[in-house]
Structures are given as C-alpha cells and as structure tokens.
Amino acid sequence: MPLVVSNLQEKLPVNEELIGLLTRVVETALADHVKYQAAEVGLVFTDNEYIADLNKQYRNIDGPTDVLSFSMLEGEPLQDGSDSIMLGDIVISLERALQQAEEYGHGLTREIAYLTVHGVLHLLGYDHGTDTEKKVMREKEEQILNRVLLLEG
C-alpha cells in the first residue's frame, strides 16, 4: 500500500473514505514517476499546535502551517528495480486545512487532497521558490487532482 496514515489529532474525523481517496491521490501523483511507483508515503494528520512545533523545529518559523514534507531520500540515489521504499512523510494540520477550505470556499476533503498532492510533489523534488517553479508545481497539482476526479466520477 502506498499510503501509511497516522492520525495524531482528535478535532476532526478521519474515515476510510477519505483514506481511500488520499491513497488514489498518492498513487496518481506517483504514476508519472516510474522509479517511485512502488514507493510508500507516510501521511500524518495533526492539529495546529503539533504542526507549529514541527514548523519551529525544522523551519524556524513560528506558528502553524498547513503541510510539511519530510523526504527520506534527499541526496540518496534510488536503485531501479528496488522493492518498495519509503519516499517520505507528509504532515497535514487538519485544523489548518479546515480554516483554508472555509477561506477558499471549497470543501475540507478537496483541501486535504490538495495538501496531500502538494506534499507528494515536494517529496518528488518539486518546489515553489521561484515564480517559474510555482507555476510548474501548481499546474502539476491541478493535473493530478483533475485525474483523480475523473477516476472518481
């Protein structure tokens, strides 16, 4: 299974339907990257307090953020034909995701799916530090979400 989920918060429910959708999101995001198709991704749901601690510890930024990605492969070459490997962990604050869903005027499930795609793309090496990188990453995020929606429909 490409997705290993841990729920470290109690403010919002996490059900099997959501986990199934996010599994399809991760599979779709990895589908274009042959050497990572068998990779596993850890997905950790937290609250704002927990992710704020991580944000301070790893980025020296005070306050909560929506999503953090922690690659397990930075600088390490992946052997072709290797068995399943752990690509990395994505940490999402469900509390922050709910705030953003309300702010952007769409549902919580859509926001969590977007944050999951965003996190996977970071694990695959995408970034948004420049305008060009941001444009490429946003286009890829939308492509993946649209493909998942077509699969769902």
Summary of the structure (lengths in Angstrom):
residues: 153
radius of gyration: 15.0
end to end distance: 22.6
largest distance: 43.6
contacts: 445
relative contact order: 0.18
helix: 52%
strand: 16%
